[in-house]
Amino acid sequence: MTDGGGRRRAYIGSFTAAGGRGVIAATVDPDSGALSLLGAVDAVPDPSYLALSGSVLYAVSETAAGAVAAYRVDGEGPVPIGAPVSVGGSGPTHVSVHAGHVLTANYGSGSVTALPLRGDGTVVDGAGAVLRHEGSGPVVERQQSAHAHQVQPDPSGRWIVSVDLGTDSVRVCALRGGTLTLHHETVLRPGSGPRHLAFHPDGERAYVLNELAPTVTVCRWDAAAGTLQPVGEMPVLPDEPVGDAYPSGIVVSPDGRFVWTATRGQDVLSVLPVEGESLGRPGAVPCGGVWPRAIALSEGFLYVANERSGDVSWFAVDPASGVPRRLGSVEVPAASCVVFG
């Protein structure tokens, strides 16, 4: 998605309960990666995570009621289309689009929802499928029950993969006839608290970022069988953290050479070189703000939504080492994520 001058667009989510403006549009300078803010819309409270599909943007409302909203973005700024639709779960933290459905991971209720879409991109109300996760983990204050944190299709498009912090597991589901069915569950190390997963470009490896232990679990992914197999776990920080760590976001370079993560309690970005079925020793740099909630990679630039300092910072990436170098930032109160058209 570009503006009249050929510049790409970015869309930023933010927590309205903490002073955010809702969903914010921005232009992207192709040479510097710099963001210039345009308009904002606060059609739903706390639109914490976004997903773009063609000319339609979807946002979850991370509230107890739990909803998803759709916006047309082929004009100057986001314009709501249709009414927000209940996801049938509480506290949705992630959204993606797959096979004519919008998918949400509902952290509060520990479930995943698939809602059908109309041809114009609006969400069909009252026709969603909800799959509840079951289980718990050893970290009592965080894992007393299931807490689905992310849901996305796999690279082959055959499966839906959901990451659950509360049950220390990753579930593989099938979506057929509008119904979600559990196919396989991969159990990770107890107490690791998996948060997000990113696939390698080869479609045969996946990296699970663990929030309760500052580590990444490297897995083999078999798209034909729909199974995930852990093969190793590596730290995301070069040294032992001082206090809580809480890793948050993870992305993989398009050439498959590097994995980047963000860690909130330490306010750092880490780069881990890919070494076959393992990851090398991490390096870390300051994230440019405080409490980096999410990261995104676009056209060679790395972007960080720093929630508590209220900004989105962007970084150039050294092509040889993968080390990020901060270039600038823009003020975005309570920033939670950024996606690109």
C-alpha positions in Angstrom: 0.0 0.0 0.0 1.4 3.4 -1.1 0.3 7.0 -0.9 0.0 9.3 -3.9 3.7 10.0 -3.9 4.6 6.3 -4.0 5.7 6.0 -0.4 4.6 2.9 1.5 2.3 3.1 4.5 2.7 1.8 8.0 0.0 1.3 10.6 0.6 1.5 14.4 -1.5 0.1 17.2 -1.6 1.7 20.6 -3.3 1.3 24.0 -6.0 4.0 24.3 -6.4 3.2 28.0 -2.8 4.4 28.5 -3.1 7.5 26.3 -2.7 6.0 22.9 -4.6 7.4 19.8 -5.9 4.0 18.6 -4.8 3.0 15.1 -2.4 5.5 13.5 -1.3 5.7 9.9 2.1 6.8 8.8 4.1 7.1 5.6 7.5 5.4 5.2 10.5 7.2 3.6 12.1 4.5 1.3 15.6 5.8 1.8 15.8 6.5 5.5 13.0 4.2 6.8 11.6 7.2 8.7 8.0 7.3 9.7 5.8 10.4 9.3 2.5 10.2 11.1 -0.8 10.9 9.4 -4.2 10.5 11.0 -5.5 8.2 13.7 -8.8 6.5 14.5 -10.0 5.3 17.9 -13.0 3.2 16.7 -12.2 0.5 19.4 -10.4 0.6 22.7 -6.9 -0.7 23.0 -6.2 -1.9 19.4 -3.0 -3.6 20.5 -2.3 -5.8 17.5 -2.9 -5.3 13.7 -2.9 -7.4 10.6 -3.1 -6.1 7.0 -4.8 -8.0 4.2 -4.9 -6.2 0.9 -6.7 -2.9 1.4 -8.2 -4.0 4.8 -6.6 -3.6 8.2 -7.7 -5.7 11.2 -7.2 -4.8 14.8 -8.0 -6.7 18.0 -9.4 -4.8 20.9 -7.5 -6.1 23.8 -10.2 -5.8 26.4 -12.2 -8.1 28.6 -15.0 -8.1 26.1 -12.7 -8.9 23.2 -13.4 -7.7 19.7 -11.9 -7.3 16.2 -12.4 -4.3 14.0 -11.9 -3.8 10.2 -10.6 -0.7 8.5 -10.4 0.3 4.9 -6.9 1.7 4.2 -6.9 2.5 0.5 -7.5 6.2 1.3 -5.7 8.9 3.3 -6.1 7.0 6.7 -7.9 4.1 8.3 -11.7 4.2 8.0 -13.8 1.7 10.0 -15.9 -0.6 7.9 -18.6 -2.6 9.6 -19.1 -2.7 13.3 -16.6 -4.3 15.7 -17.3 -8.0 16.1 -16.9 -10.1 19.3 -14.2 -12.7 19.2 -16.0 -14.9 21.7 -13.0 -14.6 24.1 -11.3 -12.1 26.4 -8.1 -10.1 26.0 -7.2 -10.9 22.4 -3.5 -10.1 21.9 -2.8 -11.2 18.3 -4.6 -11.2 14.9 -3.9 -12.7 11.5 -5.8 -13.5 8.3 -6.1 -16.9 6.7 -8.3 -18.6 4.2 -11.1 -16.0 4.2 -11.1 -15.8 8.0 -9.6 -13.4 10.6 -7.9 -15.3 13.4 -7.4 -14.0 17.0 -5.5 -15.4 20.0 -7.4 -14.6 23.1 -5.0 -14.4 26.0 -7.5 -13.9 28.8 -9.7 -16.8 27.9 -7.0 -19.1 26.6 -8.6 -19.6 23.2 -8.3 -19.1 19.4 -11.1 -17.7 17.2 -11.7 -17.9 13.5 -14.2 -15.4 12.1 -15.4 -15.6 8.5 -14.9 -12.5 6.2 -17.2 -11.1 3.6 -15.9 -10.3 0.1 -15.5 -6.6 1.1 -13.3 -7.6 4.1 -15.9 -7.0 6.8 -16.2 -9.5 9.6 -19.2 -11.7 9.8 -20.8 -11.5 13.3 -22.0 -14.5 15.2 -20.5 -17.1 12.9 -17.1 -17.6 14.5 -15.4 -20.9 15.6 -13.7 -20.9 19.0 -11.1 -23.5 20.1 -10.3 -23.4 23.8 -6.9 -24.4 25.0 -6.6 -26.5 28.1 -3.8 -26.8 30.6 -1.5 -24.8 32.9 2.2 -24.4 33.9 4.4 -24.3 36.9 4.7 -20.5 37.1 1.6 -20.0 39.3 1.2 -16.3 38.9 1.3 -16.5 35.1 0.4 -20.0 34.1 -2.7 -20.9 36.2 -4.6 -21.5 33.0 -4.2 -21.4 29.2 -3.2 -18.0 27.7 -3.1 -18.1 23.9 -0.7 -15.3 22.8 -0.3 -15.6 19.1 -2.0 -17.3 16.1 -1.0 -17.5 12.5 -1.0 -19.7 9.4 2.1 -21.7 8.7 4.1 -20.9 5.5 2.4 -23.7 3.5 -1.1 -22.4 4.3 -2.2 -25.8 5.5 -2.3 -25.2 9.2 -3.0 -22.7 11.9 -0.3 -22.4 14.6 -1.1 -21.0 18.1 1.4 -20.2 20.8 0.2 -20.5 24.4 2.1 -18.9 27.3 0.0 -20.6 30.0 0.4 -24.2 28.9 4.0 -24.1 27.6 2.9 -25.4 24.3 2.4 -24.7 20.6 -0.8 -26.1 19.0 -1.3 -26.9 15.3 -4.9 -26.7 14.2 -6.9 -27.2 11.0 -9.6 -24.9 9.7 -12.1 -26.7 7.6 -15.7 -25.8 6.9 -15.4 -22.9 9.3 -14.5 -25.2 12.2 -11.2 -25.3 14.1 -9.8 -28.7 15.0 -6.8 -29.5 17.1 -4.3 -31.6 15.1 -1.1 -31.7 17.2 0.3 -30.1 20.3 4.0 -29.6 21.0 5.0 -29.3 24.6 8.0 -27.1 25.4 10.1 -26.8 28.6 7.9 -26.3 31.7 7.9 -22.7 32.8 9.3 -21.3 29.6 6.1 -19.4 28.7 6.1 -19.3 24.9 4.8 -16.0 23.5 5.5 -15.7 19.8 6.7 -17.9 16.9 8.4 -16.9 13.7 9.1 -19.3 10.8 12.4 -19.5 8.9 12.0 -18.6 5.1 12.8 -22.2 4.2 9.5 -23.2 5.8 11.2 -26.0 7.6 12.3 -24.3 10.8 10.5 -22.2 13.4 11.7 -20.1 16.4 9.6 -19.9 19.5 10.3 -16.9 21.7 9.8 -17.6 25.4 8.6 -14.8 27.7 9.1 -16.4 31.1 12.6 -17.5 30.3 14.6 -15.2 28.0 15.2 -17.9 25.4 14.3 -19.0 21.9 13.3 -22.7 21.2 14.5 -23.8 17.8 12.1 -26.3 16.2 11.8 -28.4 13.0 8.6 -27.8 11.2 7.0 -30.5 9.0 4.3 -29.0 6.9 3.2 -32.3 5.4 2.6 -33.9 8.8 1.7 -30.6 10.6 4.1 -31.3 13.4 6.6 -29.1 15.3 9.7 -30.7 16.9 12.0 -28.8 19.4 15.7 -29.4 18.8 17.3 -26.8 21.1 16.9 -23.7 23.3 19.2 -20.7 23.3 19.4 -17.5 25.4 18.3 -14.2 23.7 20.6 -12.1 26.0 24.4 -12.1 26.0 24.5 -12.0 29.8 22.2 -13.0 32.7 19.4 -10.4 32.9 19.3 -7.9 35.8 15.8 -8.3 37.1 12.9 -9.5 34.9 13.5 -9.9 31.2 10.1 -10.6 29.4 11.0 -11.1 25.7 8.2 -9.8 23.5 8.8 -9.9 19.7 10.7 -12.0 17.2 11.4 -11.7 13.4 13.6 -13.6 11.0 15.6 -11.9 8.1 14.2 -12.7 4.6 17.5 -14.4 3.7 17.3 -16.6 6.8 20.7 -15.5 8.3 19.5 -13.7 11.4 16.9 -13.8 14.1 16.0 -10.6 16.0 14.2 -10.4 19.3 13.1 -7.7 21.7 13.2 -7.9 25.5 11.2 -5.5 27.5 12.6 -5.7 31.0 16.1 -5.1 29.6 15.0 -2.6 26.9 17.2 -4.3 24.2 17.1 -5.7 20.8 19.1 -8.9 20.3 20.5 -10.4 17.1 21.2 -14.1 16.9 23.0 -15.6 13.8 21.3 -18.7 12.3 23.7 -21.6 12.4 22.0 -24.6 10.8 19.6 -26.0 13.3 21.0 -23.8 16.1 21.5 -20.1 16.8 24.8 -18.4 17.7 25.6 -16.3 20.6 23.4 -13.2 20.8 24.5 -9.6 20.6 22.3 -6.8 22.1 21.8 -3.1 21.6 19.5 -0.6 23.3 16.0 -0.6 21.8 15.8 3.2 21.5 13.1 3.5 24.2 11.4 1.7 27.1 9.5 -1.6 27.1 9.8 -2.7 23.4 6.5 -4.6 23.0 6.8 -5.6 19.3 9.2 -5.5 16.4 8.8 -5.6 12.7 11.2 -5.8 9.7 10.4 -3.9 6.5 12.6 -3.2 3.4 15.8 -3.7 5.4 14.8 -1.5 8.4 13.9 -2.8 11.9 11.1 -1.1 13.7 10.4 -1.2 17.5 7.1 -0.2 19.2 8.3 1.1 22.6 5.2 1.0 24.7 6.2 2.8 27.9 8.4 5.5 26.4 5.7 6.1 23.8 7.6 5.9 20.5 8.3 3.8 17.4 12.1 3.7 16.7 13.7 2.5 13.5 17.1 0.9 12.9 19.4 0.2 10.0 20.7 -3.4 10.0 24.3 -4.2 9.2 24.2 -6.7 6.4 27.3 -8.6 7.6 26.6 -8.8 11.3 22.9 -8.2 11.5 23.5 -5.7 14.3 20.8 -2.9 14.4 21.8 0.8 14.4 19.3 3.3 15.6 18.4 6.0 13.0 15.4 7.8 14.5 12.0 7.7 16.2 8.6 9.2 16.2 6.3 9.9 19.2 3.5 7.4 19.5 2.0 7.2 23.0 1.5 3.6 24.3 2.7 2.1 21.0 2.0 -1.6 20.8 2.8 -2.8 17.3 3.6 -1.7 13.7 2.7 -3.3 10.4 3.5 -2.3 6.8 1.6 -2.2 3.6 
